[in-house]
Amino acid sequence: MEYRELMYGFSDLKDLMIENYQIERGREFVKLYFTEQREWLFVHDYDDHKKQMYICNNVKDKKIRKGLSDRAQKLTREALKYSSPAQFLNSGFLLYGFFQS
């Protein structure tokens, strides 16, 4: 997967978090963090972990949440190829997430 595709997937997930939780920080200031819990894969607002949404409800069977953009789905499918999807996504976000501190 090309870095550009990763970047777009992360941007789409940021936009969805911003929209769902009405986050008032600009996209460039929103950081994402990913976790796995009981076969679910979640994305969190790094600064407020209570703001979270699932992106996959069965990691083993690769059941990706409906309603994600094509690019976010592609990013999630790529992550599910790895033994730790959350670790893959966290590492990728640090490289391609484009945020300011």
N, C-alpha and C positions, 0 to 999 in steps of 0.2 A: 504494500500500500504506500502510495507516495505521500510525502510530508504535507502536500497541499490538501489531499483528501482528509488526512488526519486533522489538520487545522480547521477545515470546514465542518467536520463532524463535531469537534469540540465547540466551535462557535455556535452550531445549532443547539447543542445541549445547554450552553450558556443562555442562549436566547429563550429556550423553553423554561429554564429555572427562573430567569428574570421575569418572564410573563406569568408563570404559575404563582410565584411568591411576591410579585410586584416589588422586586428589588430595585432600589433607587440609585444604586451605583451604576456607573457606565460599564458597558461590557468589558472594556479593557481593565477594569478593576475587580471583576468577578473572577474568583479562583474556584476551581472545582476539585473535589476529592471523591474518590471511588472506594466503595467497600463491598464485601460479600458477606451475606448473612443467610444461613440456611438455604443455600442454592439460589438466593436472590442477589442480583447485582444492582447496587444503588449509586446514584450520583448525589453529592451533597454540595451545598455552599460551604466552602472551606472556612469562612468566617462565622458561620452559624450552622452547625451540623444538624440542627433540628429541621432545617430546610432541606428536604431530601425527596427524591422520587426514584422509583425503580426503573431500570432500563431493560432488565431481563428478570423474569419471574421463575425461570428454571435453567440454571447454568448448564446442568448436565444435558438437558434436552434442547438447549439453545432456543428457548421461547422468548423472543424479543418483544418488548412492549409495543403494542399498536399505537399509532399516532406519532411515532418518532419520524423525523425527516428521513429521506433516503440516505443522506450522508451520515446522520447519526446512527441509523441502522447498520450501515456498512462498517462504521467504526466499531460498533458493538459486536458485530459478527467477527471482525478481525480480532478483537480482544478475546472472544470465546474460543479461539484456536489455542490459547495458552493455558497452562495449568493454573495460573492465577490471573484471571482477567482484570481484577482491580489493580494489581501491581503493574500490569502492562499499561493500563489507562493512566494511572498516576504518573508513571515514568514518561509516557507520551505527552501528558498534559504539561509537565515541566518543560519539555522540549518544544512543544508546538502550541501551547495554550495561549500564548501572547497576552500576558497580563502585566500590569505595572504595579509596583509596590508603593 
